[in-house]
């Protein structure tokens, strides 16, 4: 099943499969200045990520940012890097494997599950090629961003659509743009947090920190801010928390313009002075631990909180590849696959299909080897 087409290719003889592609933001190939420059150049060149006039932004990006930030980011990545790679790559691969095992138990080899990164490797075009080579004729794409934003979910769609423009044969296609209020996702987070509390105790306040976006994106109509707050509300209701027992904040801002508030770092600096000296922090928008959770939250923001007079700071890890998370993602995938029948790849069906195709070719183009 070569979507692009190939000389001598016989689609009537190929086995067809359902494909599930999970994606995440991306990661550099190594914690080095060179690798970070390459990764940041791809990431920050995306007009969905930075909505600034292209010429002006090109000058800023290549004249300033890519001269300064790669070295700083490489140092941060080096602090969280593991033998198998970055945390995001490791956890996303484990999530993909968990989903694959669950779906194969039900559907066998009629389903193919893979993962790709929007920026960096494994790249979207490379993985789409691999899925096509395995006979995927129906494809579901699940970006692991629970809350929709143009800078994440829409950017992933852009990458898929751009790749499809070069393919002759496109698969039937479905795309999950968000799942911020999907009950199994809310339940998976609630049980994960409750398990943490059972083992480590519960602190005064639960801080739910999401990745920030510039305020102007909200003003232009991006629903991300609203979806983050809905996730927080549903999660708090499930946990039985009152309004003063939890709060929603936004992290990871850069640049001088205003981003979604309240800022996580400023909140950590202020809470002890307001009487909150112990916190649990969880990041509902991050499906997997990464630099922004392991280094920015669990280390940097912990230091802010303790330096301001806080006594206890607990970071509750992301859902990662925990069984509850895998179950929720599989349920989401199955919901979005409804109406697609499993392909019939029996030998009898393939032989009959090939025979009919041969007969049509011979009747239409006698003697030609097509």
N, C-alpha and C positions, 0 to 999 in steps of 0.2 A: 504494500500500500504506500506508494511513493506519491505524496501530494503534488510534488513538483513535476512528476512524469519522468520516464526514462526509456531509452530505446530498448525495445524488446520486452518491456514490462507487460505482464499479463494480469490485470486486476481481477479477471474472472477466476484465476487460480489461487488467489491470495486469501488467507484466513483473515477475517475481520474481527476486531476486538473493540471493547469499550476502553476508553482511556480516561484516567484521572490525573490531572496535573496540579499539584499543590505548589504554590510559589511563596517566596518571602522577599524581603527587601534586597538583601545581598551582603557581601562581605569581601574584603580584599583577599588576595591569594596568599598573602603572608604579612606578618607585622613589620613591614619594612617601608622605608620612605618611598621607594620606587613603586612598590605595589599599592601603597595608599594614594600616591599621585594618580596612578592609572584608574583606581577605583573612584576616587573623588571627582576626577575629571568626567567620568561617565555619569555618575550620580548627579552632580551639581550642574551638568549641562542639560539635564532634562527640564524643559520649559514647564512641566507640571510641578516640579519641585520648587523652582525659583521663577516666579512670575515677574520678571524684569525685562525691559527691552533687550533683545538679544545682543546687539552690538555693545551696549554699555556693560551688560553682564559678562560678555566674553572678555572684555578688557579687565574687569575687576577679577574675574575668576583666574585668568591666566597671568595677569600682571601682579596680583597680590595673593589671593587665597592659595593657589597651588604652589606658591613659593614658600608659604609659611605653614599652612595647616598640615601637610603630609607628615612632617617630622613630629609634630605634636600628637597627631592621631596615631602614628606608628608606635610611639611610646605607650599610649593608652592601650592599644591592641596587644602589645607585647605583655602587658600586665595580666591580661585575661586569656591569652592564647594557650591552647592545649595541644598535646601531641598530635591529635587527629585534626587539628585546625581550630577555627574560631568557634565559640560557643553556638552561634546562630547556625552555622553549617552543620555542626554535630547534632544539635537538637532537631533541626529540620529534616535531616537524613533519618533520624530515629522516628520522627513522626510519620514520614513517608513509609518507612518499613512497617510500622504498626498498622497503618491504614491498609497497606498491601496485604499483610497477613490476614486481617479481618475480612477484607473483600474476597480474597482468594479462597477462604474457607467456605464462602457461600457460592461463589461463581467460578472457582477454578481458574484456568488459564484464559478465560474469556475476557478478563479485565487486566489492564496494565496500569500500574500506579508509578508515577515518577515525580521528581521535584526539580524546580529551577529557581534561579535567583533573578530578580529584575535587573540588578546590576552585578557584574562580576560573574563568577562561575559556580555551578553549571549554568550556562546562559540559556535564555528562552529559545533562541533559534536552534541551538545544538540539541536540546531535549526534544523539541518538536520534530526534528529530523529523526531522532531515535524512536519516538512514538510512531511516526509514519512508517519507519522500517519494520516495526512490529505489527503493522496491520491495523492501527487504530483508525476507525472510520467514524466514531462518535467520541467527542472529547468534551469533558467537563473540566473547567479550570476553577480552582479554589485558591484565591489569594488569601493567605493567613492574616488578614487584617479584619478583625471583627467589626470595627467601625469604618464606614466609608469615608474616604477623602479623595479628592481629585489627585492629590500628590502621591497616593499609594494605589488604591484600587483602580482608578482611571488610568494611571500611568502603566499599570500592568496590562490593562486592556489595550492600550496604545501599542505596547511591545508585541502582543499577540497579533493585533491587526496589521501592524507593519510587516511582520513576518509572512502573514497570509497573502500579502499582495504579490509575493514572488512564487506562490504555489499554484499549480494548475488545478489540483484536485483538493478541495477543502473538506475537512471533516464536518459532520453535523456538530454544532458548537453550542455549549452553554457556559455561562459565566456567573459565578456567585460574587455579587458586588459587595455584600456585607452580611453579617449575622449577629449584630450587636444585641438583639433581643431574643435570640433563638433559645428557647427554654433549656435544652440540654447543655448549651454553653454556659448559661447562668448557673445551672445546677452543678456543673463540673467545677466552676470557680468556687461556689459556695462550699462544696464538700472538701475541696482542696484547702481552703482557708480554715474550715472547721477542724480538719485533720491537723493543721499546723497549730491551732490554738490548743487542741487536746494534748499535743506533745510539748509545746513550748510556752503555753500560757497566753493570755490575751491582754493586750495593752490598752491604755486609755482611749486611743483613737485609731481608727483604720483610715489610712491615707491611700486613696486610689489615684495613682499617678499615670497619666497618659502622655504620649508624645505630643508636643505642641505643634501648632501651625500658626503662621502669621494671622493676625486679627483680620486683615483685609480679605483673606480667603473666606472667612465666615460672612463678612459683609457682602461678598460677591455671590453668596448662596450656597457655600459648601456646608453640608449637613453634619460634618464631623463633630463639632462642638455639642450639638443636640444629641447625637447618638452616644457620645461618651457619657453625658449626664444621664441618659436613659439607662445605659448599662449599669452605672453606679446606683441609680435608684432601684432597679430591679434586683441587683445583687444585695443591696442593703436591706430591702424588704425580705428577701429570702433568708438573710442572716438574722433578721429581727432587730436591726439597728435603728435607733432613733436618729434624728437629724444631727444631733450634737455628738454622735459617736463615730461619724465618718465624714470625709470631705473629698472632693475631687480637685486635683491639681494637674498642671501641665508642665512638662519638662523639655529639655533638649533644645532650647531656643538658641539661635545665634544671630548675629547682626544687631543693628540698632533699632529696627522698627518694633512696634508693639506686637506681641504674640498673645495667644489665648492665656487668660489669667484665671485663678491665681497661679503664679509660678511655683513649681515644686521647691526649688532651692530657697527662694525667699520665704516660703511657708516654713521650711525646716528651721530657718534662722529665727523665725518669729514665734513659733509655737511654745517653746519653753517659757518665754516671757509672758505668755498668756495663760500659763498654768498647766499646759500639757507637757509632761516630762517623759512620757513613754508612748511610743507609736509602733504600729505595724504598718508596713508599706507594701502594697501589692500593685502590679501594673496590668490591668485588665486588657489593655490594647496590644500587649506584646504576647504573641502566642508562644514565643520561645525566648529564653534568656539570651542576652547579647551584650554588646558593649554598653548600651544605654541603661541596662538594668544592673549588670554585674559591677561595672565600674562607676557609672554615674550615680545610680541610686544606692547600691549596697556599700559603696565606699565614699564617694564624694559627698553625697547628701547626708550620709551617716555622720561624717565629720562635721558638717555644718550644724546638725542638730545637737551633737554632743558638745561642740564648742560654745553653743548658745546656752548651755545649761541643762540640756536634756539628759536623762538618766539611762533610758533603754530604747534602742532603735533596732527593730527586727525587720529585715527584708524577707518577705514571703516569696519564694521562687516562682517563676512563671509556670504555667501548666506543662510546658514542654511535652514529653512523650508519656506522661502519666496515663494509666489505663482509663481514668474518667475522661480525660481530654480526647484520647483516641476514640472512645465510644461516642462522644459528642460529635466529633468530626465525621465519623463513619455514618452516623445518623443523618447529619447534614448532607453528606454526599448522596446517600440513598434517597433522600427526599428529592434532591435535584436531578436524580437519574430516573425518576418515575416517568413511565411512558416510553422509555427506550427498552425494547426487547433485547435480550441477550442474543448475540449472533449465533447462527447455526453453522458450525464449522465441521460437521460430520463429513467423512470421506465420501459418502454417497452424494451429499449436497454439492460438495466441491467438484466431483466428477461430472455430475449432471450439469452444473453451471458451465464448466469448461466445454463440455460436449455441445451445448446449445450455442456457445460463443463461436466454436469452430465451425458449426454448421452455418451460422449467420455470415461469418467471414468468407467462407467458401462460396456461398450463394451470391454474395455481393461482389467479391473480388476473386474470381476463380484463379487458382494456381498461384496466388500471391502469398508469400510467407509473412503474415502480419502478426 
